[in-house]
Amino acid sequence: MHQPSCRMNDDEYQLLVRAAAVCHMSIASFLAHSALRAASDLDRTAADIAGEREMLNGLFGLRRHLGQLGNNLNQVARTLNSGAEATQAEAVLTAVHRAAKRVDAFTQRHLDSGTAA
């Protein structure tokens, strides 16, 4: 058995941790699977790999942003359910609409470019 190792900065490691979690895999399994998949498809160009990385970074950013908006919506709902006035409701709904447009634009951009999701 071989046990290769690699170095990465904090941002890269957090990206790896999130990606492994999304795939319901351990970090070691995700690394092995990803590396073996890349090694078995040497026809892919560096540009393809960079495009996928950009797409994944964008998806993680959107996911994080949508999670924050979900928290804001929950706070608005809690406020309204308590009978109080939710003065921030309009701003939160505007942010949700902007996020939905951002998701649509992101999706369309990657569909148009032919980048696999």
C-alpha positions, -999 to 999 in steps of 0.1 A, spaced: 0 0 0 12 35 -8 2 66 10 11 98 -10 7 131 7 3 167 -6 4 202 8 -23 229 4 -31 262 19 -61 267 42 -85 278 15 -76 248 -7 -80 225 23 -114 239 32 -125 235 -4 -114 199 -2 -132 193 30 -165 208 16 -162 188 -16 -156 155 3 -186 163 25 -209 170 -4 -199 137 -19 -203 119 15 -167 107 13 -138 109 36 -111 134 26 -87 105 18 -113 87 -3 -122 119 -21 -85 126 -28 -79 91 -41 -110 90 -62 -104 124 -77 -67 118 -84 -73 84 -100 -101 98 -121 -79 126 -133 -50 102 -140 -72 79 -161 -83 108 -183 -51 125 -195 -67 139 -226 -83 166 -205 -66 199 -207 -55 222 -179 -81 246 -191 -109 220 -186 -97 214 -151 -93 251 -143 -129 256 -157 -142 229 -134 -124 244 -104 -139 278 -112 -173 263 -114 -169 245 -81 -157 276 -64 -187 295 -78 -211 268 -66 -196 267 -31 -199 305 -30 -235 304 -41 -243 277 -16 -227 297 12 -247 328 2 -280 309 -1 -274 295 34 -269 330 48 -301 341 30 -319 311 45 -309 322 80 -321 357 73 -355 344 60 -358 323 91 -353 353 113 -379 372 93 -404 344 97 -397 341 134 -403 378 138 -435 377 118 -448 346 137 -442 364 170 -466 392 159 -438 418 155 -431 438 124 -402 426 103 -387 458 90 -359 439 72 -383 416 53 -383 436 21 -345 438 21 -342 401 27 -367 393 -1 -348 416 -25 -316 397 -16 -333 364 -23 -345 376 -57 -309 388 -65 -295 355 -54 -320 336 -76 -309 357 -106 -273 350 -97 -280 313 -97 -298 315 -130 -270 335 -146 -243 311 -132 -262 281 -145 -268 296 -179 -232 307 -182 -220 272 -176 -246 256 -199 -236 280 -226 -199 272 -222 -205 235 -221 -188 231 -187 -202 199 -170 -219 205 -137 
